[in-house]
Amino acid sequence: MAKNAEGPVFGEAPVHVEAGVLVLDCAEPEPVAEFYAKLMGAELPAELGVELIEITGRGGTRMAFRRDHGAAPPSWPRPDDSQQSHLHLTVPRDRMDDVERQVIDYGGRPIESQRNEGGEELRLFSDPAGHPFALRSV
C-alpha cells in the first residue's frame, strides 16, 4: 500500500501498535516459564508441556516461552556470536541484593560482575535456558 507523510493513502490515520508479548525460544519452556513466573510474581497456566507457555506479571508484563527443539542459548558476552536480545528487569535500588539471591535460588546464573551504565546499576545473569538478562536498578 502506498503511503504519504501522514500514513496510508486516502487520508486514513496511521495505526499504532504496542509491544504485546516477549517470546523466548527454548528447548524446554517449562523451567524457563517457572523461573520468570517466580521473578515476576506471575501464575503459571494450568496446562504445561505445550508448545507455548504464556505468563503475565503483576505489572502486566507478558512473556511467553516457545518450545524449539533446536534452540541453543546465546554465547554472549563471549565474542563467539552476537547477543540477539536480552531483558532488563527493573528492581528498586535498595532490593538489588535480595533479588539477586532470588535469581540464583530460582536457577539463574551470574554472567559477569555488576556494572554501572548511565548511573544505573546492572547485574547480568542468564536464565535456566541461557537467555541473558540484567537486573537494573531504578
N, C-alpha and C positions, 0 to 999 in steps of 0.2 A: 504494500500500500504506500503510495506517495505521501510525503509529509511536508508540512511547512513549519515555520518557526514556532507556531503556537501548538502544534500537534498534528493529528491526522488531517487530511484534506477535508473539505466540506465544513470547516469551522467547528468540528467536534472538539470537546475538551479532552486533553490527554488523560489517560487512566494511569494512576499511580499505584504502585504495589508496595507491600511491606514484606520484609523477611518473615517467613512463616515458621519453618521448621528447619533446624540444622540437622542434617543426616550424616552420620558417620558409618562408613562401611567397616565391617569386621567379620572375621571368620566365625566367631561365637558371640552373638549380640547379647545373650543373657547376662554374663558377668559385667559387661560394659554398661548395659542399661541399669543394672543393680548399683554399680559404682556411682553413676551420675544421679540416680534417684536418691541415694543416701546423701550425696553432697548438696543436692538442690531441695531436699525435703519433699520429693515427689513420690507418688504412689506408683508402684509397678502395675501394669494391667494384669488381670486375672489369667489371661492366656499368654504363656511364654512358649518358646520353641517354634515360633513362627518366623517368617522371613523378615518382618519389620516390627520392631517394638518401639512404641512412642510413649514419651513421658512429658508431663507438664510440671514445671517447678512452681513453688509457691508464688513467685513473682510473675508468673505467666510465661516464662521462657519455655519453649517447646523444643525437644530434641528427639531424634529417632535414631535407631541403630539397625542397619540393614545387613542381613547375612550375605556375605560374599566369600565363597569357599576359597577363592584365590587371593584374598586380601593379605597384604603384607604391611606391617607397620612402617611408617616413615623412619628414616635413619637420623633425621635432624636431632641434635645440632652437628652431627658428624657431616663432613662435606661429601659423602658418597652420593647423595641425591638431594634435591631441594625439599624444603618444607612446603607441603601443599596447602595446608591450613592449620590453624590452631585456635584454641579458645582462650579468652581472657575471662576468668571468673572473678567478679569483684567481691572483695572481702573488707569489712571495716578494719582500719589500720591496727587497732588495738586487739583484734582477734586473729591476726595472721598466724601466730604460733599455734593457737588452738585448731584452726582449720588445717594447717599443715599436718598436725598429728592425725586428724581425721582422715585426710587424704591417704596417708601411709597406712593407717589402720584398715581402710577400705580396699587396699590393694594397689594404690598409686605408687609410682617410683620417682624419686627426685632425678632430674636430668642434670642440673648443674646448680651451683650455689646461687643464692639470692642476688639480685641486682636492682639498681635504680634506673629508671628511664623517665625523664621528664618530671622528676620529683616524686614519682610513684614507685613503690617497692614492688618488684616482680619476683616470684618464686616459681621456678619451672619444674614441671612433672610430666610423666606420661601415665595414661590410664591403663587398666589391665590389658588392653589390646595394643598398647604402644602409641596411641594418639597423643601428641604433645598438647599441653595446656599450661596456662600461667594463672597463679593466684595473684591478683593485682589489688593493691591497697587503694581504698577510697576514703 
